[in-house]
Amino acid sequence: MNLLTLLHSKTTMYKEIDLDNYKYIYENINKEIEDIYNYYNTVMDNIESSIYMSPSNYLISRNISFIYSAINYAKRSIDAWYKLIENKRKVRVVVNHNNLSLDHYLKEDKPYLISWESSIIDMPIYDLISLYNNHYLDFDFSDLLKIYLSKYPLTEEELILFLTIISIPKKIKYNNSEYKTVINIRRELDYIYKTSELVKEYNIKKETNEA
């Protein structure tokens, strides 16, 4: 049994929800998107007003159009998600580990996950989001997701929400060391580029299936 099988073995339940629950998710994600958009606007204003462009500022300005592209995709995608689910009364939920990583996966005679103190009952995508955020540079998540979906298919709205959430860029971790700041920016850019490729792959697949 591997980590994916452990995820697949989680008990699925369907929960009746108030429509305000979806609205709450939609508004929170929109707020996060707006916050990150304003954050990068401020970053760019500071860069453009500076006399000397540091290596970290140059790296940001050179890639800002790609950052904005990711933000704009997330905005369009969450709107599409809300339109798809705004009148649905049931949501699929499972017990999520809520901090899924290989550090919590023990592969012994019978593999199992440890550190369940933060577990929650919610949509199954949240463990995938944790796994992606913790290991997006460690392995080919596209292949991993294909395996997972073959065993535990996500609904259309679940997949859209998953891709939306992972597409939202993170804020830059500035450091007193310019060298470390550049490394942090490079890591965030790697995240955006890798995520965009994953999103593109599934959008192409969706368009092909609809053709």
N, C-alpha and C positions, 0 to 999 in steps of 0.2 A: 504494500500500500504506500503510495507516494503522497506528497502534499496535495496534489490536485484531487486525488481520490478522497482524502480526508475532507476537502471542501465539498466534494460531490456527495459525501455521505451525510451531510447535515440535513436534519429534518426540515421539510418545507411546510409552511403554514400560509394560509390566506387570511388576511385581517381586514375586516370592514373598517373604513376610515371616513372621517369627515373630509369633505372636499377642501376645507381650509388647510388640511395637512399638506396637500400638494401645493397650495398657494404659498404656504409657509416656506417650503423647500425652494420653490421658484423665486420668491422674493429674497431669500437669504443668498442664493447663488447669484442672482442679479446684483445684489449689494456687494458681494465679493468681487464680481467682475468689474463693477463700477469703481470700487476701491483700488483695484490693481491698475485699472486704466488711468485713474487720477494720479496714482503713485508714479507711473512711468512718465506721465506728462510733466510732473514736478521734477523728476530726474532729468528729463530732457531740457527743461527750462534752466535748470542749474548748470547743465553741461554747456548749453548755448551762451550762457552769460559769463562763463569762466574764460579767463584770458589764456590759460594754458590747458590743453586737453591731455589729461593723464592717460596712460595705457588702458586703465579700466574704463574711463569715459569714452575713449575711442572705440573700445570693444562694444560698449552698449550702443553708441550712436551708429556704428556700422551694422548692427543687427536689429535696430529698433523697429524697422518695418516688419520684420518677421515676428517680433514680440507682439506688435499691434495686430498682426494677422491672426495670431493664436487667440488673442483677446476677442477679436471680432467673430471668429469661429465659435468660441464659447457662447457669445451672446446670441448668435443665430441659432445655435444648437439647443440652448435652454428654452428659447421661445418655441422651437419645434417640439421639444419634449412636452412642454406645458400644454400646447395645443392638442397633443396626442392623448394626454391623460386627464385633462381637466374635468371630464365628466365620469371618470371611472370611480367605482365605489370600493374596489378591493385592491389590496396590494400584497404581493408575495413577500414573505419575511422568513428569515432563518436566524439561528443563533450565530452571530458574527464574533469572531475572536477579537476584532477591533484594533489589533496591532500586529497583523500577520507579517511575519518575516521568517527567514530561515533560522534565525537565532532561537526561535521558539518551536522549531521542528526537530524532534528527537527521532532519529532513525535507528531503532533497535529491532528486536524480534517482532515487536508490534509497534510500528511508528505512531507517534501521537504528538499533539500540540500542548505546550505548557503555557503558563502565564495567562490565565483566563480572567484575571481580576477586572479587566476593563471590558469584558464581553457585553454585547448589547443584542437585542432582537431588532433587526432592521432588514432592509433589502439586501440581497446577496452580493450586490456590487461593492459593498463597502469593504469587504475583505480583499477583493481584487484590487481596489484602490490602494489599500494599505500595502499589499504585496508589490504593486507597481511602484509606488513612491519609495519603498525601501530597497527595491532591487532592479530598477529600470536600466541600470548600467551593467548589471551582473550577468544577465542572460537575454536571449532573444524572446521578448515578451510576446511577440506576434505568434511564434510557434507555441508558446505555453498557453496563450489564450485560445488558439485553435483546438488544442487538446482538451482544455477545460470546456469549451463550448460544445465539443462533440459528446461530452459526458453529461454536461449540465447546461443546456441551452438557455441563454438569456432571452427574455422577451425583447421586442423592438424598443419599447420605452426604457427598459433597464439598460440596454446597450447604449442607447443615445445618452442617457444620464451618466453612465460610466465614462464615455468618451468626452462628454462635456466637462465633467469635474477634473479629469486628469489634464485637460487642455488649458486650464487656467494657469498662466505663468505665476511663479512665486516672486516674492520680493527679494532683492539682492541683499546678501549678508556682507555688509561693509566691514572692513577690518583696518586696524591702524597700519597694517602692512599692506602696501600697494600690491605686492606680489600675491598675498593671500586673497585680496579682494578680486584680483584678476582670475585666480583659480576658482573662486566662488561664482563669479559671473560666467566663466567657461562651463562650469557644472550646470548652472541654470539654463544656459543656451543649449547644452547637450540634451537636457531634459526636454526643452521645447522642440528641438529638431527631431529627436527620437519619437516624441509623442505625435508630432505632425505626420510622420511617416505611418504610424499605427492608425491614426484617424483616417488618413488618405486611403489606406488599404481597405478599411471597412466601408468607407463611403463609396469607393469604386465597386466593391462587391455588392453593396446595396443597389447602386445604380444598374449594375449588370443584371441582377435578379429582377429588377423592375422593368427592364427593357423588353 
